[in-house]
């Protein structure tokens, strides 16, 4: 019993220096929709977010909801359409995306505020904290209409920082208005990276359903704990990093090059993965650094 107590004290002592270093810093966290499928996983992630607030870290949480959107589209008798990983978003699909993502966002805020007593609030598209540009997608000579699909334009960092003074956790969906007053569906990883870059965030953290970057996705023992930007670029070129991990790693590389100190890719399936990754020496996922 005494040994267990001592181990707990050692964990706190190890975390102390990190807590002191990150106090008053800004973290940007992107959580994929697959993590919100199980209430136990969702609660684990949100308890970690609550811990960040308790030790003085300000957090922008970008919430995804891809699986829920696909399910809702299929329920209505339509077939989801993706082109090179981008969801084709016509007017009907945009309504579904709005309904799902705003619902996920508001549920998270409610849980943080009511169950965990966190000073959290939603960041709404109407606040114009970010500007979107419509994607004009071209593959070869073919121009493809993706509908209301956008990319990050500009970010109003001053506005977000002001909001973070009042609410230390801001939760947002990756839906952003363009200058044409249309709402655009943007890849959540890109939104998180855009905010992290503009705010020169201390950390950009991607919560996924895999351990991190692995040399062999079927073998957890091949997890790469630390990646330099040049190594990450090589692994993409070699096709070691592939599929859904590519946009995360590319967003991470871009963020590091534009001033974000560190990028982390961790699994939401591991209990308290954010705390373990951020406040311990070895972590549990993949860390990308310059």
N, C-alpha and C positions, 0 to 999 in steps of 0.2 A: 504493500500500500504506500509506504514511504517513497519507494522508487518511482511509482507512478506520479506522485505529487511533485517530486524533484524534476521529473521529465517535463511536466506541465510548466514548471517554473523556467526550465531551460528554453522551452519554446517561446515563452513570453520575453525572455532576455534576448533571444535571437531576433525576435520581431521588433524589439525596441528601437534599434538603430534605423530600421527601415521606416517605422512609424514617424520617427523624428525627421527623417529626410524628406518624406512625402507630404508632411503636414502642409495644408494650404495649396497643394499642387492640384492640377486638373488631370483626371483620367478620363479617357473615352472608351466605353465598353460597347461592343456589338454582340448581341446574343441572338443566335439563329433560332428560327421558329421551332425547329425540331426539339429544342430543349424545353419548350413550354408545353410539350405534349403530356408530360407527366408532372403532376403537381409537386411531387417530392423533389424533382430536379429543379423546377422553377423556384421553389421555396429555398433550396440550397443556394442558388445563385443570388436571389434577392437578399438573403441573410448576409451574404458576403458584401453586397452593395451597402447594406445597412452598417456593416462593420467599417467600411471605408469612410462613411459619413461620420461615424462615432469617433474616428481617430483624426478627423479634420481634413479628409480628402474630398474634393468636389468632383462629382461624376456626371458625365453626360452618357445616358444609356440609350443606345439605338436598338429598337426591338424589331425582329423579323417575324414572319408568319407564313412563309412560303407553303408549308404542308397544309395549313388551314385554308389558305386561299385556293389551292388546287382542289381540296375536298369540296369547298363551297361551289366552285365552278362546275365540278362534276355532278354535284347534287342538282344543279339547275339544268342538267342535260347538255352541257357544253364540254368541249375538249380543250384543256389547256394547251397553248401553243408557245413553244420556246424556239428562239433562233439564236444559236451560239450562246446559250445560257441566259438570254434575255427573254423575259416573259412579254409576249405581244399583248398590249394593253389597249383594247378598244374601249368605248364609253361604258359598255355593260361590265366589262372586266374591271375597269377603274372603280366603278361603284362597289363591286365586290371587294376589291383590294382595300378601299377606304373603310368599308364596314368592318372587315377583319382586323386590319392593322390598328385602326383607332380603338377598336374593342380591346385588343391585346394591350395597347398602351395604357388605356384607362384602367384596366384590371390591375396592371402592375402598379400604377400610382396609388390606387385604392389599397392594395395589399401593403405597400411600403408605408403609407400614412397610417392606416388603421391597425394593421397587425404588428408592424415593426416600429411604429412611432418615428418614422424617418421624415425629415423635412424635404419632401419630394413634391414635384409638380410636373405637369405635362408641358412640353414645348410644342406649340401649335403651329401648323403651316401659315395660318393667318398672321402670325407675328413677324413673318418675313425675315426670319433670322438667317435664312439661306436663300440663294437664288438658283433656279434650275435652268438648264438649256436643253431643248429638245434634241434627241439623238437622231441624226440623219444617217441611217445605217446603210453602208454599201459593202457588198460582197462581190468582188470582181467588178464587173460592169453593171451588175444588178443593184438597183436601189430598192431597199426593202422598207416598207412602212411598218414600224413597230408600234404605232399609235402613241399613247401618252407615256412614253418612256424617255427619261431624261438622264442628264449627268450633272454633277455638281458644277455650278457656276461660281458665285462668290459666297462668302460666309461673313456675316456681321458679328465679328468676334466681340466687339464692345458690348453689343446687346446681350449676347450669351453670358459674358462675364458679369454683367449687371444682374441678370436673372439668377446666376449662381450665388451671388451675395445673399439673396433672399431665400432661395431654395437650393440646398447643397446637392440635391440629386434632381436632374432634369431628364425626363423620359420622352423620347420622340419616336415617331414612325418615319420611315424613309420616303415620305411623300412631301414634295416641295413645289411651291408655285414658281412659274417662270414669269418673265417680264410681260408675256402675252396674257397673264392672269389665268392660265390653265394650270391645273395640278398635274404634276408628273411623278410617275413611279420610278424611283431610282434604286439601283443596287445598294443594299444596306451596308455592305463592306465599303463601298465607295463613299457613301455619306459619312460613315464613321471616320474614314481616313481623311476626308475633306475637312471635317471639323477639327480633328486632331492636328492636322498640318497647320491650319489657320490659327489655332489657339496655341501652337507650340506646346502641346500637351506633354506631360511627363511620360505617360504611357498610353498606348492604344492596345486594347485587349480584345481578342476575338474568342468568344465562347462557342465551341462547336460540339459535334457529337463524336469527334475522334480525339485521340490523345494529343495530337500536334502534327508536326512534319515527321514522317517516317520514311526510311529508305525502302521498306517493304510494308505496305499498308496492312498486310495480313499478319505481320509479326510485331507486336508491341515493343519487343526488345530492341527494335531498330529505330526507336524514337530518337530524334536529334534534339538535344537539350539546348544547345546554343548554335546559332547560325549567324555568320557575318553576311552582310548584304551581297558581297561578291560570290560567296558560297551558295546563297539562295538563288541568285541569278543562274549560276552554273547548273543547279539541280533542276531548274525549270527547263533550261536548254537541253539537258540530258533526258527529260521526260520522267525524272524520278518524282518530281512534284507534278501532279496532274489532277484533272477533274476539278471538283469544287474547291480544292486547296489552292489552285492557281490564283483566282482573284484575291484571296486573302493574303497570300504571300506577296503578290504584286502590289497590293494596296499597302502592305507593310513596308516593302522596299521603298515605295514612293514617299511614305510618311517619314521614314528615317532620313532619306535624302533631303527632305524639306524641314527637318528640325525636330521631329518627335524623338525623344531620347531612346525609348525602347518599345518594341512591339512584342506582344505575347500571344501565342495561339494555344489555348488550353481546352480541356474537355469538361463540358458541363455534367458529364456522367460521374465525375469524381467529386466526392463530397468536399465542399469548400475549396474548389480548385483555384479560385481567385486569390484567396488568403494564402494558400500554400505556395502559389507561384510568385506572389508579390512580396511576402514577408518572411520567406525562408531562403537560405543560400542556394539550394539546389533546384527548387521548383518542381513542377510536375508536367510541364508542357514544353513548348519550343519558344525560345527567346531569340528575337532578331535584333541585332545591333550593328552599329556602324563598323 
